[in-house]
Amino acid sequence: MTGILLEVCVEDAVGLACAIEGGADRIELCSALSVGGLTPSPGLMVMAGRLDIPVYAMIRPRPGNFVFDANDIDVMRGDIDAARSAGLAGVVLGASLSDGSLDVATLELLTSHAAGLGLTLHRAFDLVPDFVSAVEIAIDLGFERILTSGGAKTAPGAIDALTGIIASANGRISIMPGSGVTLGSVGELLARLPLSEVHSSCSRDEPAHDPRLVSLGFVAPSARRTDTVLVRALKARLKAVL
């Protein structure tokens, strides 16, 4: 292995440009990363579709849980169509039942609708009561990879769980750690887990520059912004792994 693939999640055109300049291998395209990522706008999808690296669009129609009703599913199907029309390489999706287990019926509908696109199962996986059975479901549904923090707030805090998930996958599906993966924390993951790819925002905290926007509720006092330097540094760290 000459290096480990770096997927960077971004939510706007500036972040997209920073991730590309920094050397990201793949993009997860979202809006509203502050709530875990929602479906990006059609315009941003079209912009990303012109790039030379794979871009996967988040398909999540609203914040909150991953228990989707018929209206949500209709929206998601339309968003999958938009990703395909924009020329994106794939989509990122997931769906849960009320107990946190994967909603197989909904996922069958969505993955079937996404035929021909790459598939990532998102962190709805982290809510499941049984990782082993959820891995088998993901494989059966044709997902390429599972994005997971091992059921914890951050992936570096769940290395034992990730070890078990990777063992269950047994090379049949990629397990991609995400959440809290930074240049400072990735070393422990690399030391203890056999990884082929990792997921990171490669972002820094940026305070709002206009207090009027904060006072009117248009922006938060600070926000995370994709940083080219952090992308480049994390990519170099992963590339150095032999």
C-alpha positions as CSV (number, residue, x, y, z in Angstrom):
1,M,0.0,0.0,0.0
2,T,1.4,3.4,-1.0
3,G,-1.1,5.4,1.0
4,I,-4.6,5.6,2.4
5,L,-7.3,7.4,0.6
6,L,-8.6,10.7,2.1
7,E,-12.2,11.7,1.7
8,V,-13.0,15.3,2.7
9,C,-16.5,16.4,3.5
10,V,-17.3,19.9,2.4
11,E,-20.5,22.1,2.3
12,D,-19.8,24.9,-0.1
13,A,-17.9,26.0,-3.2
14,V,-15.0,27.5,-1.1
15,G,-14.6,24.2,0.8
16,L,-14.7,22.3,-2.4
17,A,-11.9,24.3,-3.9
18,C,-9.8,24.0,-0.7
19,A,-10.2,20.2,-0.6
20,I,-9.2,19.9,-4.2
21,E,-6.2,22.2,-3.8
22,G,-5.1,20.2,-0.7
23,G,-5.1,16.9,-2.6
24,A,-8.3,15.1,-1.4
25,D,-8.9,11.8,-3.1
26,R,-12.7,12.0,-2.9
27,I,-15.3,14.5,-1.8
28,E,-18.4,14.0,0.3
29,L,-20.6,16.9,-0.8
30,C,-23.0,18.2,1.8
31,S,-24.8,21.2,3.1
32,A,-25.2,22.0,6.8
33,L,-22.2,20.0,8.2
34,S,-23.0,21.5,11.6
35,V,-25.9,19.0,11.9
36,G,-24.0,16.1,10.4
37,G,-24.6,17.0,6.7
38,L,-27.7,17.4,4.5
39,T,-28.2,17.1,0.8
40,P,-26.2,19.8,-1.1
41,S,-27.9,22.2,-3.5
42,P,-28.3,21.2,-7.2
43,G,-26.0,24.0,-8.2
44,L,-23.2,22.8,-5.9
45,M,-23.7,19.3,-7.3
46,V,-23.3,20.6,-10.8
47,M,-20.1,22.5,-9.9
48,A,-18.7,19.4,-8.2
49,G,-19.7,17.2,-11.2
50,R,-17.1,19.1,-13.3
51,L,-14.2,17.9,-11.1
52,D,-11.7,15.2,-12.0
53,I,-12.0,13.3,-8.6
54,P,-15.0,11.3,-7.4
55,V,-17.7,13.2,-5.6
56,Y,-20.4,11.6,-3.5
57,A,-23.4,13.6,-2.5
58,M,-25.0,13.3,0.9
59,I,-28.7,12.3,0.5
60,R,-30.3,13.4,3.7
61,P,-33.4,15.6,3.3
62,R,-33.6,17.1,6.8
63,P,-31.8,17.3,10.1
64,G,-32.8,15.0,13.0
65,N,-33.2,11.2,13.0
66,F,-32.8,8.9,10.0
67,V,-36.4,7.5,10.3
68,F,-37.9,8.5,7.0
69,D,-41.5,8.6,5.9
70,A,-42.9,8.3,2.3
71,N,-42.5,12.0,1.7
72,D,-38.9,12.0,2.8
73,I,-38.2,9.0,0.5
74,D,-39.7,10.8,-2.4
75,V,-37.4,13.8,-1.8
76,M,-34.4,11.5,-1.5
77,R,-35.2,9.8,-4.7
78,G,-35.3,13.2,-6.4
79,D,-32.0,14.1,-4.9
80,I,-30.4,10.9,-6.1
81,D,-31.7,11.8,-9.6
82,A,-30.1,15.3,-9.2
83,A,-26.7,13.7,-8.2
84,R,-26.8,11.5,-11.2
85,S,-27.8,14.3,-13.6
86,A,-24.9,16.4,-12.2
87,G,-22.4,13.6,-13.1
88,L,-21.4,12.8,-9.5
89,A,-19.8,9.4,-8.8
90,G,-22.0,8.3,-6.0
91,V,-24.3,9.1,-3.1
92,V,-24.1,8.8,0.7
93,L,-27.3,7.6,2.4
94,G,-28.8,5.6,5.3
95,A,-32.1,5.0,7.0
96,S,-33.1,3.7,10.4
97,L,-36.0,2.0,12.1
98,S,-37.2,3.4,15.4
99,D,-34.9,1.1,17.4
100,G,-31.8,2.3,15.4
101,S,-31.5,-0.8,13.3
102,L,-31.1,-0.3,9.5
103,D,-34.4,0.2,7.6
104,V,-33.8,-2.5,5.0
105,A,-37.0,-1.8,3.1
106,T,-36.2,1.9,2.6
107,L,-32.6,1.2,1.9
108,E,-33.6,-1.4,-0.8
109,L,-35.7,1.3,-2.5
110,L,-33.0,3.9,-2.3
111,T,-30.1,1.8,-3.4
112,S,-32.2,0.4,-6.3
113,H,-33.0,4.0,-7.3
114,A,-29.3,4.8,-7.2
115,A,-28.3,2.0,-9.6
116,G,-25.1,2.8,-11.4
117,L,-23.9,5.2,-8.7
118,G,-21.4,4.4,-6.0
119,L,-22.8,3.9,-2.5
120,T,-21.6,4.9,1.0
121,L,-23.7,3.9,4.0
122,H,-23.5,6.9,6.4
123,R,-23.4,7.2,10.2
124,A,-26.9,6.0,10.6
125,F,-24.8,2.8,11.0
126,D,-23.6,4.1,14.3
127,L,-27.1,3.8,15.8
128,V,-27.5,0.1,15.1
129,P,-27.9,-2.3,18.1
130,D,-25.8,-5.0,16.3
131,F,-22.8,-4.0,14.2
132,V,-22.2,-7.5,12.8
133,S,-25.7,-7.9,11.3
134,A,-25.6,-4.3,10.0
135,V,-22.4,-5.0,8.2
136,E,-24.0,-8.0,6.5
137,I,-27.0,-5.9,5.5
138,A,-24.7,-3.2,4.0
139,I,-22.9,-5.8,2.0
140,D,-26.1,-7.4,0.7
141,L,-27.4,-4.0,-0.4
142,G,-24.3,-3.3,-2.5
143,F,-22.7,-0.6,-0.4
144,E,-19.0,0.0,-1.2
145,R,-18.2,1.3,2.2
146,I,-19.5,2.2,5.7
147,L,-18.7,5.6,7.2
148,T,-18.6,5.0,10.9
149,S,-17.3,6.4,14.2
150,G,-17.8,3.0,15.8
151,G,-20.9,4.1,17.6
152,A,-19.0,6.8,19.6
153,K,-18.9,10.6,19.2
154,T,-15.5,10.3,17.5
155,A,-13.8,7.4,15.7
156,P,-10.6,7.7,17.7
157,G,-12.7,7.1,20.8
158,A,-14.0,3.8,19.5
159,I,-11.0,1.9,18.2
160,D,-12.0,-1.4,19.9
161,A,-15.5,-1.2,18.2
162,L,-13.9,-0.3,14.9
163,T,-11.6,-3.3,15.2
164,G,-14.6,-5.6,15.6
165,I,-16.5,-3.9,12.7
166,I,-13.4,-4.3,10.4
167,A,-13.1,-7.9,11.4
168,S,-16.7,-8.5,10.6
169,A,-16.3,-6.9,7.2
170,N,-13.4,-9.2,6.5
171,G,-12.4,-7.2,3.3
172,R,-15.9,-7.5,1.8
173,I,-16.7,-3.8,2.3
174,S,-14.5,-0.9,3.2
175,I,-14.9,0.5,6.8
176,M,-14.0,4.2,6.7
177,P,-13.6,5.9,10.1
178,G,-15.0,9.4,10.3
179,S,-15.8,12.0,13.0
180,G,-13.0,13.5,14.9
181,V,-10.4,12.3,12.5
182,T,-7.7,15.0,12.4
183,L,-4.0,15.2,11.8
184,G,-3.6,15.0,15.6
185,S,-5.8,12.0,16.1
186,V,-5.3,9.9,13.0
187,G,-2.0,8.4,14.3
188,E,-3.8,6.2,16.8
189,L,-6.2,4.9,14.1
190,L,-3.4,4.1,11.8
191,A,-1.4,2.4,14.5
192,R,-4.2,0.0,15.4
193,L,-6.5,-0.4,12.4
194,P,-5.9,-1.8,8.9
195,L,-7.4,1.1,6.9
196,S,-7.8,1.8,3.2
197,E,-9.5,5.2,3.6
198,V,-10.5,7.8,6.2
199,H,-13.0,10.6,6.3
200,S,-12.3,14.1,7.7
201,S,-13.6,17.6,7.4
202,C,-10.0,19.0,7.6
203,S,-11.5,22.2,9.0
204,R,-10.6,25.0,11.4
205,D,-12.8,27.2,13.5
206,E,-13.5,30.6,12.0
207,P,-15.2,33.3,13.9
208,A,-17.9,35.3,12.2
209,H,-16.6,38.6,10.9
210,D,-19.8,40.7,11.0
211,P,-21.5,40.9,14.4
212,R,-24.7,42.2,12.7
213,L,-25.1,38.8,11.0
214,V,-24.7,37.1,14.3
215,S,-27.2,39.4,16.1
216,L,-29.8,38.8,13.4
217,G,-29.4,35.1,13.6
218,F,-28.1,34.7,10.0
219,V,-24.8,33.1,11.1
220,A,-23.4,31.3,14.2
221,P,-20.7,33.1,16.2
222,S,-18.2,30.7,14.6
223,A,-18.1,28.0,12.0
224,R,-15.9,25.2,10.7
225,R,-14.2,25.9,7.4
226,T,-12.3,23.5,5.2
227,D,-8.6,24.4,5.3
228,T,-6.3,23.6,2.4
229,V,-3.2,23.3,4.7
230,L,-5.0,20.8,6.9
231,V,-6.1,18.7,3.8
232,R,-2.6,18.7,2.5
233,A,-1.0,17.8,5.8
234,L,-3.5,14.9,6.5
235,K,-3.1,13.6,2.9
236,A,0.7,13.6,3.4
237,R,0.4,11.7,6.7
238,L,-1.8,9.1,5.0
239,K,0.5,8.8,2.0
240,A,3.4,8.1,4.2
241,V,1.8,4.9,5.5
242,L,3.4,1.8,4.0
